[in-house]
Every structure is written in structure tokens, then in C-alpha cells.
Amino acid sequence: MTRSPLRLETAGGVRALILDRPERRNALNSELIETLAGALGDAAADRSVHLVLIRGDGPDFCAGADLDSLKRIAETSDVTENLADAQALGALLVLIRRHPKPVVAAVHGHALAGGAGLATACDLVIARDDAVFGYPEIHLGFVPAMVMALLRRLVGEKVAFELLVRGDRIGAEEAAGLGLVNRVVPAAEWEAGLRAYTKELVEHSPSAVSLSKRLLYGMDGLSFEEAIARGAEVNVLARMTPDTREGLRRFLERK
């Protein structure tokens, strides 16, 4: 039996999806992408899971696409098969964005190319202070095409263009300054800091977090008036949830 490229751990409402190809620096191949997508679907359906954490085993988060696999499919497959392969990664990025629960990337070591794209697709990114990010596909004559849809939203067009066409590697602090990372944790405090960060998120109302995520991303392409109207609808939905009713009761009792 072949070993799965993904390891799952669940504790305290957190489902950790651990990329488990350390000998390949957790490079993304078709099997890992498919397994990740399935695990995300399972986590969405599991009511005991409140947060999904994506991290890597070994010295790196994810060094990008598996170049051996990419070279093989590029040379031996037709355009239809190449398109299907690319669309599988695109579908994974969409799945993360549309997931009903927050998806957090815990990045240590290198997050490059497709690995940086995977982290960028997550709702939140917490990085060890020695983490390195980059979109170096340009050096191979390749285009980091799908991540553009995310980068231009996160950092703006000029910064995104520079990241893509220079292909530079940047540290965790610089990535945080650009808006690619939410929190930087010293290496000596990494595991404790990661547990504290996710624990705080899990303690918030699951329904409020889910509705907030859906509303925030659902505003893409809406006019200001449409966004306000969508917000009013979600406001009403939130008022009717058991979490809001219980939260209001506790607050009023304290007063």
C-alpha cells in the first residue's frame, strides 16, 4: 500500500491537513492536490471541525509544483490533459476560498511557486519568522497564472506585478508588510504560538465566522449599494442564529 501524501490530525476543533511529502519538500502533484481537495470536503461536512489548518511536514511548507510531474505531463499529454491538470489546482484554490470554515496556512521554511499560491489562497497565514515566500515561476519561463486572481486582491496591481515578474524571494516580515501574512511568530515559539492563534479563532462563534467569510468574499464585483444590501441580509441571518441569541443573553446578564 502506498503512503498517503497527506496526514490528518484533529484536536480541539482544528483539523490539520499536513502535507506529507518531505522528501519532495511537499511539492504538489496530482495525487496531493486531489487528496487535499477531498480532505477539505470532509472537514466542511464535519460539524466538530471549526477550523482547517494546512501545514507541511519536514523543513518546508511547500516548495511548489512537483517539477518532475509537471515536465512529464507537459511533454507527453495533449492540451486537454494539461488543461485538466491545471484546472485541478485552480479548483483547489476556489475550494479553499469557498470553504464554509476558516482555512489557515501555517508556513515554515519555504513556500514557493504553487506553495506560495496555496498559502495565499488561505483565509489567514501565520508564518514562522524564518519562512520564505516567493513566486519564482518567471525564472523557468513559466507563469504563476492562477495566483494572480488572489495577489491582485491582496497587495494591489503594482506590487503583484513586481512579485510575479521579478520572482524574488521575500522573508516573513516583508510578506507581512505586503499583506500576504497575518502573523509572524518567532521560531522558538512556533508551536505554542500556532496553538494559541488557532485556539482563539476556534473559540469564536462558528456561525458568525462562517457568515463573515461568505459575506466578505461574496462582495467581489458588487457595487457599494449591493454590498450594503447583502450585508443587511447576513445581519438578519446572524440575528436568528443560536450563537447570537446566546451571546446577547450573556452580554445583557453581565450588564
Secondary structure as UniProt FT lines:
FT   STRAND          6..11
FT   TURN            12..13
FT   STRAND          14..19
FT   HELIX           22..24
FT   TURN            25..26
FT   HELIX           30..45
FT   TURN            47..48
FT   STRAND          51..56
FT   TURN            58..59
FT   HELIX           67..76
FT   HELIX           79..98
FT   STRAND          103..107
FT   STRAND          110..112
FT   HELIX           114..121
FT   STRAND          124..128
FT   TURN            129..130
FT   STRAND          132..134
FT   HELIX           136..140
FT   TURN            145..147
FT   HELIX           148..154
FT   HELIX           157..166
FT   STRAND          169..171
FT   HELIX           172..178
FT   STRAND          183..185
FT   HELIX           187..189
FT   HELIX           190..202
FT   HELIX           206..218
FT   TURN            219..221
FT   HELIX           224..239
FT   HELIX           242..254
//
